[in-house]
Amino acid sequence: MGYQEAYDKLEKYGQLHVLKYYEELNEQEREKLLAQIEQTDFEVLSLCGKREELNPRGKIAPIKVMQLAEIEEKKEAFTACGLEAIRAGKVGAVLLAGGMGTRLGSDAPKGVYNIGLTKEVFIFQRLVENLLEVVRQAQTWIPLCVMTSDKNHDMTVAFFEEKDYFGYKPEYVTFFMQDMAPASDYQGRVYLEAKDKISTSPNGNGGWFLSMMKSGVADRMKEAGVEWLNVFAVDNVLQRIADPCFVGATISTGSAVGAKVVKKNAPDEKVGAMCLEDGRPSIVEYYEMTQELMDAKDEQGEPAYNFGVILNYLFRVRDLEEIVARRLPLHIVEKKIPYLNEQGELVKPEEPNGYKFEQLVLDMIHELDSCLPYEVVRNYEFAPIKNKTGIDSVESARALCLENHIEL
Ligand code: UTP
C-alpha cells in the first residue's frame, strides 16, 4: 500500500495520528508501517462506543449435561470408540497458546512458566506429558498444533526445540500464528507502540480455526484424515487431552462438539456456565449470571446452571468449516496497553488504559446445532493458572498437582 492509500484509509477511520512520525522514519520503517496499515481492520474500532449493546443475549434455559455417573456406566464403550477414532488418525489436538497471560505478570509465553518445586516442571511440559499418556494408551501419535501469536511465537518454538519437545515426536507438532487486532484508547483511537508500529494484541482465542486455515495447517490436518480437533487452553495443567472416553462420548452421541465441564464450586464462580440460548447450546459468562439464573433449579432440584466450561472442546472439523464463514461476536476488553506518549516515549501503564478486541472460542459453541456437555472430576482435571497467587494460581495448581501425585 502506498502513502496516499494509507492516508485515505486512516482518514476514513479517523486514525491519521498513526502517521505522526512518518517523516522521521527510514525507508524500511515506512514500508513496515504502510504494510501494517494495509492489514489492519480499523472497522472494529467503530464498536467502541457501542460496547454495551454489542452482544445481546437470547433466552437462557438449562442444558442437559452428561454427568459422572452416566459416563462411568458407559466408560468402556466410549473409550473403545474414542481409541478407534484416535488410532484411525481422526483426532488432532490444538493448544491455544497465543494469549498474553498478563495476569501472571510474566512477559514470556505462559507455557514456559516453571511450576516445579524441587525440579523444573514447565506448563508446556505438563500438557505434553498428559497427551503422551494417550499416545501410549492408543499406541499412535496424535498431531499437536500449537497456536502462538506475533508476540510469543519465536520464544515458544525455541522453547519446544530446546526441551526436545518434552518427549513428543517433532514431526507431529505444528506451530501456527493467530491474527492480531489493533488496540485503542477508550475513544477508539489506536495506540502506537513504536513510531513505525500500531499497538496490536492477539485477536482472542475465537480466531483459532480461521488462523489455522489461513496458515494452511487446517488443510494439512484434513489431508491427514483428521476429523475432530480437541482445542484446549495453555493454562490448565491437569486437563486430559484427546481423552479417549470424551472423544468416544462426543462421537457416539452424534454431537457436533463436546465440551468438558466441571461442577461449579459456587453459583458465582468465575467460569462460564453451559446453557441453552434460544434453544441452541451456549455459554453464559460469569458476569452475565443474574441472581435469577444463580437461584434457578432444574427438575431434580439441583442448580440449573451448575456446570462451568474449562476451555477443552472437541470440535467436528466439517462443522468448523461452515461456521468460520460467519462472523463471531466481538468482545471489547479493557486492558493495559503499552503506548507512545506525546513525547514519543514508550509507556507501560499500571492500570487499564484502553480496549482490545477479541473473538472467543466459547461463541463458536452457539453456532453449532448440538453440543455434549461432559462432566469431568474437578480436582482431577481442572487446575487453571491465571494468577500468581490466590484463586486459579500457580499455588492452587501446585496443590492440585500434588493431590494427583504429580511430582513437582
Ligand atoms: P485467557 O482468557 O486466560 O487470556 O486465555 P490470556 O491472554 O492468556 O491471559 P490474561 O487475561 O492476559 O491474563 C485462555 C486461553 O486462550 C488462549 C490463552 O493462551 C489461553 O490458553 N488465548 C487467549 C489465545 O490463544 N489467544 C488469545 O488472543 C487469547
Residues whose N, C-alpha, C, O or C-beta is under 5 A from the ligand:
A	BS01	UTP	L96 A97 G98 G99 M100 G101 T102 R103 L104 M147 P202 N203 G204 N205 F232 A233 V234 D235 K386
